[in-house]
Amino acid sequence: MAALSDATIVSADVAAAPIREDRVIETSIPSRLDNLRWSGFHTRIVLALGITWILDGLEVTLAGALSGALKESPTLHFSNFDVGFSNSAYLTGAVLGALGFGWLTDRIGRKKLFFITLAVYLTATAATALSWSVASYALFRFLTGAGIGGEYTAINSTIQELVPARYRGWTDLLINGSFWIGAAMGAVSAIVLLDPAVIGPDLGWRLAYLTGACLGLVVFVMRMWIPESPRWLMIHGRPDRAHAIVDEIERSVIGNVQEPPEHGWPKIRLQMRSHTPLREVAHTLFFAYRQRSLVGLALMTAQAFFYNAIFFTFALVLTDFFGIASDQVGWYILPFAAGNFLGPLLLGRLFDTLGRRAMITFTYGISGVLLALSGYLFSIGALSAQTQTIAWMVIFFFASPAASSAYLTVSETFPLEVRALAIALFYAVGTGIGGVVGPALFGALIDTGSRNSVFAGYLLGSGLMIGAAVVAWHYCIAAERRPLESVARPLAFVE
């Protein structure tokens, strides 16, 4: 019962704070936004903001697919450890970027951060193409990760706050699954640019990173028209601007401002604030909502290790154990990416119908079991490069919606005032524990040349996923099709 009853918990600091009636507003903005049907406006939001995941998929895939070319580069001479270390640097940057930019997103707004984080990404990924040593490459990857990590916080919080409740689960999973569109783009880029008959590996990997920078420039233009989150504005002392934006959204969706229902729009009362102190953020996350924090941490950590450890070293397994040439790795990434995208696409709606608890538990659990089974087959040499890829394709058909549901869970089960920082914190801690360690660990395991050593790494990832499934079964919140304000009441709520 505790997992459901804590939906209405309010920080003790907020409950005890004096109410200033001149700062209290009554608003119907959440009800009006959730009442809208799906429209071109929502599709444009998804395209302009969700493309962040495509950029991340492109970056991560390039890092994996280009690892063979980096090892063969006459200027860089990477070892397997250098590949793993550089990938860990990218994830470390993402962790720190998420924390820093996450705090700013809750403090100064979603929209400003769209452009700051994208500018960091654009600059750093272009600089990666000019790397002259292992150290410079790792530094630029770190900065690229910082930009992407910051994007996660602003993007996920904004999408949650603009998409109607009944579409929220499937939309969020599909957007997160679009990572694999970027992965496919990265794979194709690697196939073409690493072909000795076209460009060659040393120049090819540099041009591949410029692909990400060019795509980022397109995204920069697409975001010009995106509004600030009305939910954020109404709490941060700008209710007139918030209502004006909702009016504009309604006109774009139905041609005019919505007429209220017979008994009027449901309203909530909020005390406006300029910012949320870190002391209150800490109390909210670690005391008032500590059970939800446990769920978020378990889901994020498990999926981060599972994904980053396996995918960042995908190319190394193919080249070192199956003898696949580095310029052919992209062909194996394409079916793998297809399985990852089809998972959220085909299973995503079940998270809104069967519910979060059942589907999160199922996808995490089945992913862990299948990884252990395929890892055993790998250890005894029963798989070829083709059947290994098919096995990964099936595993990640389920693991992809599982990983996406971790972001969904964190972004919808905490109050609006701390939403972006909550996403950042649990992404950072989960990635720090599970993601940064994973690629370096697997790089070292692959360097041993022992299939049993790699299998031990797979078993660790399997155990983390199954453990997260158990946590989800016991403590997950039934947030499907519910307004954000009923899932987690704003800290600024006034009775």
C-alpha positions in Angstrom: 0.0 0.0 0.0 2.9 2.4 0.7 3.9 2.4 -2.9 0.5 3.8 -3.9 -0.2 6.0 -1.0 2.9 8.1 -1.3 1.5 9.8 -4.4 0.1 12.6 -2.3 3.1 13.1 0.0 4.3 16.7 0.2 7.7 17.7 1.6 7.5 18.5 5.3 9.4 21.7 4.5 6.6 22.8 2.1 3.8 21.7 4.4 5.3 23.9 7.1 6.1 26.9 5.0 3.8 30.0 5.4 1.3 30.5 2.6 1.5 33.9 0.9 -2.0 34.5 -0.6 -0.6 37.1 -3.0 1.5 34.3 -4.5 -1.2 31.7 -4.8 -2.8 31.0 -8.2 -5.6 28.7 -9.2 -5.0 27.1 -12.6 -6.6 24.6 -15.0 -3.5 24.3 -17.2 -2.8 20.6 -16.4 -6.4 19.7 -17.2 -6.5 21.6 -20.4 -3.2 20.1 -21.7 -4.3 16.5 -20.8 -7.7 17.0 -22.5 -6.2 17.6 -25.9 -6.2 15.0 -28.6 -3.0 14.0 -30.4 -2.2 16.6 -33.1 0.5 17.9 -35.3 1.7 20.1 -32.4 2.6 17.0 -30.4 4.2 15.3 -33.3 6.4 18.3 -33.9 7.3 18.4 -30.2 8.3 14.7 -30.4 10.4 15.3 -33.5 12.2 18.4 -32.3 12.9 17.2 -28.8 13.0 13.4 -29.2 15.7 13.6 -31.8 18.1 14.0 -28.9 17.9 10.2 -28.5 18.7 9.8 -32.2 21.8 11.9 -31.6 22.8 9.8 -28.6 22.2 6.6 -30.6 24.4 8.0 -33.4 27.2 8.9 -31.0 27.1 5.6 -29.1 27.0 3.5 -32.3 29.8 5.4 -33.9 31.9 4.8 -30.7 31.3 1.1 -31.0 31.4 0.7 -34.7 34.5 2.8 -35.1 36.5 1.0 -32.4 38.2 -1.2 -34.9 39.2 1.8 -37.1 40.5 3.6 -34.0 42.7 0.6 -33.2 44.0 0.7 -36.8 44.5 4.4 -37.0 48.1 5.3 -37.7 47.8 8.5 -35.5 46.0 7.2 -32.5 46.8 3.5 -32.1 44.0 2.6 -29.7 44.1 -0.6 -27.5 40.9 -2.3 -26.4 41.4 -0.6 -23.0 41.7 2.8 -24.7 38.4 2.1 -26.5 36.6 1.2 -23.2 38.2 4.1 -21.4 37.1 6.7 -24.0 33.6 5.3 -23.9 33.6 5.5 -20.2 34.8 9.2 -20.5 31.7 9.8 -22.7 29.4 8.4 -20.1 31.2 10.2 -17.3 30.6 13.5 -19.2 26.9 12.5 -19.6 26.7 11.9 -15.8 28.2 15.3 -14.8 26.3 17.1 -17.6 23.0 15.6 -16.5 23.6 16.8 -12.9 24.7 20.3 -13.7 22.2 21.0 -16.5 19.5 19.2 -14.6 19.8 21.6 -11.7 19.7 24.5 -14.2 16.7 23.1 -16.1 14.5 23.2 -12.9 15.8 26.6 -12.0 15.8 28.6 -15.2 13.5 26.7 -17.4 13.4 24.0 -20.0 13.7 26.0 -23.2 16.9 27.9 -22.4 18.6 24.5 -21.8 17.5 23.1 -25.2 20.0 25.5 -26.8 22.8 25.5 -24.3 23.1 21.7 -24.2 22.8 21.3 -27.9 25.5 23.9 -28.5 27.8 22.0 -26.2 27.1 18.8 -28.1 27.6 20.4 -31.5 31.0 21.9 -30.6 32.3 18.8 -28.8 31.4 16.2 -31.4 32.9 18.4 -34.2 36.1 18.7 -32.1 36.2 14.9 -31.7 36.7 14.6 -35.5 39.9 16.7 -35.0 41.4 14.5 -32.2 45.2 14.1 -32.4 45.7 11.7 -29.5 44.0 9.2 -27.2 43.8 11.9 -24.5 42.3 14.6 -26.8 39.8 12.1 -28.1 38.7 11.1 -24.6 38.4 14.8 -23.6 36.1 15.6 -26.5 34.1 12.5 -25.9 33.7 13.6 -22.3 32.4 17.0 -23.4 30.1 15.4 -26.0 28.6 13.3 -23.3 28.1 16.4 -21.1 25.9 17.9 -23.8 23.9 14.7 -24.3 23.5 14.2 -20.6 22.1 17.8 -20.2 19.7 17.1 -23.1 18.2 14.2 -21.3 16.9 16.3 -18.4 15.4 19.2 -20.3 13.9 17.0 -23.0 12.3 14.2 -20.9 10.8 16.7 -18.5 9.4 18.9 -21.2 7.9 16.0 -23.2 6.2 14.7 -20.0 4.7 18.1 -19.3 3.3 18.7 -22.8 2.0 15.3 -23.9 -1.5 14.3 -22.7 -1.6 11.7 -19.9 -3.3 9.0 -22.0 -0.4 9.0 -24.5 2.4 9.6 -22.1 3.8 6.0 -21.7 3.8 4.9 -25.3 5.2 8.3 -26.5 8.0 8.3 -24.0 9.0 4.8 -24.8 8.9 5.4 -28.5 11.0 8.5 -28.2 13.6 6.7 -26.1 13.5 3.9 -28.6 14.4 6.4 -31.4 17.9 6.0 -30.0 18.1 3.1 -32.4 17.3 5.2 -35.4 20.4 7.0 -34.6 22.2 3.7 -34.1 21.2 2.6 -37.6 22.4 5.9 -39.0 25.7 5.4 -37.2 26.0 1.9 -38.6 25.4 3.0 -42.1 27.8 5.9 -41.7 30.4 3.5 -40.5 29.8 1.0 -43.3 30.3 3.8 -45.9 33.0 5.8 -44.3 35.2 2.9 -43.2 35.2 1.3 -46.6 38.8 1.4 -47.9 37.4 1.8 -51.4 35.5 4.9 -50.5 37.5 6.9 -47.9 39.5 4.7 -45.6 39.4 4.1 -41.9 41.7 7.0 -40.6 39.8 9.8 -42.4 36.5 7.9 -42.3 36.1 7.8 -38.5 36.6 11.6 -38.4 34.0 12.3 -41.1 31.6 10.0 -39.2 31.7 12.2 -36.1 31.0 15.3 -38.3 27.7 13.5 -39.3 26.5 14.0 -35.7 27.4 17.7 -35.8 25.6 18.3 -39.0 22.4 16.6 -37.7 22.7 18.7 -34.5 22.6 21.9 -36.6 19.3 20.8 -38.2 17.9 20.1 -34.7 19.0 23.6 -33.5 16.7 25.2 -36.1 13.8 22.9 -35.4 13.7 23.9 -31.8 13.3 27.6 -32.4 9.5 27.5 -32.2 9.1 25.2 -29.2 7.4 26.9 -26.2 8.5 26.8 -22.6 6.6 24.3 -20.5 3.4 26.0 -19.2 3.5 23.8 -16.1 7.0 25.1 -15.3 5.9 28.7 -16.0 2.8 28.6 -13.8 4.8 27.5 -10.7 7.7 29.9 -11.4 5.7 33.1 -11.2 4.6 33.6 -14.8 1.0 32.4 -15.0 0.0 34.9 -17.7 2.6 33.6 -20.1 1.7 30.0 -19.2 -2.0 30.6 -20.0 -1.1 32.4 -23.2 1.1 29.4 -24.4 -1.7 27.0 -23.6 -4.2 29.2 -25.6 -1.7 29.1 -28.5 -1.4 25.3 -28.2 -5.2 24.8 -28.2 -5.6 27.0 -31.3 -2.9 24.9 -33.1 -4.7 21.7 -32.2 -8.4 22.4 -32.5 -8.5 25.9 -34.1 -9.7 27.8 -31.0 -9.4 27.9 -27.2 -11.1 24.9 -25.6 -14.5 25.3 -24.2 -14.6 24.1 -20.5 -16.8 21.0 -19.7 -20.2 21.4 -18.1 -18.8 21.6 -14.6 -15.7 23.6 -15.5 -12.1 22.6 -15.7 -10.6 20.8 -12.7 -8.2 23.3 -11.1 -5.3 23.1 -8.7 -4.0 25.8 -6.3 -0.3 26.5 -6.3 2.0 28.9 -4.5 4.3 30.4 -7.0 8.1 30.3 -6.3 11.3 31.6 -8.0 13.2 28.3 -7.4 13.3 25.1 -5.3 16.1 25.0 -2.7 18.4 22.0 -2.9 17.5 21.2 0.8 13.9 20.7 -0.3 15.0 18.7 -3.3 17.0 16.4 -1.1 14.1 16.0 1.4 11.7 15.2 -1.5 13.9 12.6 -3.2 15.4 10.9 -0.1 12.6 11.1 2.5 9.2 12.0 1.1 9.7 9.8 -2.0 12.4 7.5 -1.0 10.6 4.4 -2.2 10.2 5.8 -5.6 13.9 6.8 -5.5 14.8 3.1 -4.8 12.8 2.1 -7.9 14.4 4.7 -10.1 17.9 3.9 -8.9 17.4 0.1 -9.4 15.9 0.5 -12.9 18.5 3.1 -14.1 21.5 1.2 -12.7 20.5 -2.2 -14.2 19.7 -0.9 -17.7 22.8 1.4 -17.8 25.2 -1.6 -17.1 23.2 -3.9 -19.3 23.2 -1.6 -22.3 26.5 0.3 -22.1 28.6 -2.7 -21.2 27.3 -4.8 -24.0 26.7 -2.2 -26.7 29.9 -0.2 -26.3 31.9 -3.4 -26.8 29.6 -4.9 -29.4 32.3 -4.4 -32.1 35.1 -5.8 -30.0 33.2 -9.1 -29.5 32.6 -9.4 -33.2 36.2 -8.6 -34.2 38.1 -10.4 -31.4 35.9 -13.6 -31.0 34.3 -14.0 -34.4 36.9 -12.5 -36.7 34.6 -9.9 -38.3 36.5 -7.1 -40.1 36.1 -3.7 -38.5 34.6 -2.2 -41.7 31.8 -4.9 -41.7 30.6 -4.3 -38.1 27.9 -1.9 -39.2 26.1 -4.7 -41.0 25.7 -6.5 -37.7 24.5 -3.4 -35.9 21.6 -2.8 -38.3 19.5 -5.8 -37.3 20.5 -5.2 -33.7 19.2 -1.7 -34.0 16.0 -2.9 -35.6 15.2 -5.2 -32.7 15.8 -2.3 -30.3 13.4 0.0 -32.1 10.7 -2.5 -32.7 10.5 -3.3 -29.0 9.2 0.1 -27.8 7.1 0.4 -31.0 5.3 -2.8 -30.6 5.2 -3.2 -26.8 4.9 0.5 -25.8 1.1 0.7 -25.8 1.0 -2.2 -23.3 2.6 0.1 -20.7 -0.5 2.3 -20.9 -3.0 -0.6 -21.0 -1.6 -3.5 -19.0 0.2 -1.0 -16.8 3.6 0.1 -15.7 4.2 -2.5 -13.0 3.4 -5.6 -15.1 5.3 -4.5 -18.2 8.4 -3.1 -16.4 8.7 -6.3 -14.4 8.2 -8.5 -17.5 10.6 -6.7 -19.8 13.4 -6.4 -17.2 13.0 -10.0 -16.1 12.9 -11.6 -19.6 15.9 -9.5 -20.7 18.0 -10.8 -17.8 17.0 -14.4 -18.4 17.7 -14.3 -22.1 21.1 -12.7 -21.6 22.2 -15.4 -19.2 21.1 -18.1 -21.7 22.8 -16.5 -24.7 25.9 -15.8 -22.6 26.2 -19.5 -21.8 25.9 -20.4 -25.5 28.6 -17.8 -26.3 30.9 -19.3 -23.6 30.7 -22.8 -25.1 31.3 -21.6 -28.6 27.8 -22.6 -29.8 27.1 -19.3 -31.6 28.4 -17.8 -34.8 28.6 -14.0 -35.5 25.2 -14.3 -37.2 23.4 -16.3 -34.5 25.0 -14.1 -31.8 23.6 -11.0 -33.5 20.1 -12.7 -33.7 20.3 -13.6 -30.0 21.1 -10.0 -29.1 18.4 -8.8 -31.4 15.8 -10.8 -29.5 17.2 -9.9 -26.1 17.1 -6.2 -26.8 13.6 -6.3 -28.3 12.6 -6.6 -24.7 15.5 -4.7 -23.1 14.9 -1.6 -25.1 11.4 -0.9 -23.7 12.7 -1.9 -20.3 15.5 0.7 -20.5 13.1 3.3 -21.8 10.7 2.6 -19.0 13.4 3.6 -16.5 13.4 7.2 -17.9 9.6 7.1 -18.0 9.4 6.1 -14.3 11.8 8.7 -13.0 10.3 11.5 -15.1 6.7 11.0 -14.2 6.8 9.9 -10.5 8.4 13.0 -8.9 7.0 16.5 -8.5 7.3 19.0 -11.3 9.7 21.3 -9.3 12.3 18.5 -9.0 11.5 16.5 -12.1 14.5 17.5 -14.3 17.0 17.1 -11.4 15.4 13.8 -10.5 16.0 12.5 -14.0 19.5 13.9 -13.9 20.3 12.4 -10.5 19.1 8.9 -11.2 20.5 8.9 -14.7 23.8 10.0 -13.2 23.9 7.6 -10.3 22.7 4.7 -12.5 25.1 5.4 -15.3 27.9 6.1 -12.9 27.4 2.7 -11.2 26.3 0.7 -14.2 27.4 2.5 -17.3 30.8 4.1 -16.6 32.2 0.9 -15.1 30.6 -1.4 -17.7 32.5 -0.6 -20.9 35.9 -0.5 -19.2 35.1 -3.8 -17.4 34.0 -5.5 -20.6 37.0 -4.1 -22.5 39.3 -5.7 -19.9 37.3 -9.0 -20.0 37.5 -9.1 -23.8 41.2 -8.4 -23.6 41.7 -11.6 -21.7 40.6 -13.6 -24.8 38.5 -15.8 -22.5 34.9 -16.5 -23.4 34.2 -17.5 -19.8 35.4 -14.2 -18.5 33.1 -12.4 -20.9 30.3 -14.7 -19.8 30.9 -13.7 -16.2 30.2 -10.1 -17.3 27.0 -11.1 -19.0 25.9 -12.9 -15.8 26.5 -9.7 -13.8 24.3 -7.8 -16.3 21.6 -10.5 -16.1 21.6 -10.5 -12.4 21.1 -6.7 -12.2 18.2 -6.8 -14.6 16.4 -9.6 -12.8 17.0 -7.8 -9.5 15.5 -4.6 -10.9 12.5 -6.7 -12.1 11.9 -7.8 -8.5 12.1 -4.2 -7.2 9.6 -3.1 -9.9 7.1 -5.8 -9.1 7.0 -4.8 -5.4 7.3 -1.0 -5.6 6.3 0.3 -9.0 3.7 3.1 -9.1 0.6 2.7 -11.2 1.1 5.9 -13.2 -0.6 4.9 -16.5 -3.1 7.3 -18.0 -3.0 9.5 -14.8 -2.2 13.3 -14.8 1.2 14.1 -13.6 -0.2 16.1 -10.8 -2.0 13.1 -9.4 1.0 10.8 -9.7 3.2 13.3 -7.8 1.5 16.4 -6.4 3.5 19.6 -6.9 5.5 20.8 -3.9 3.9 24.2 -4.4 0.4 22.7 -4.0 -2.0 24.6 -1.7 -5.0 22.9 -0.1 
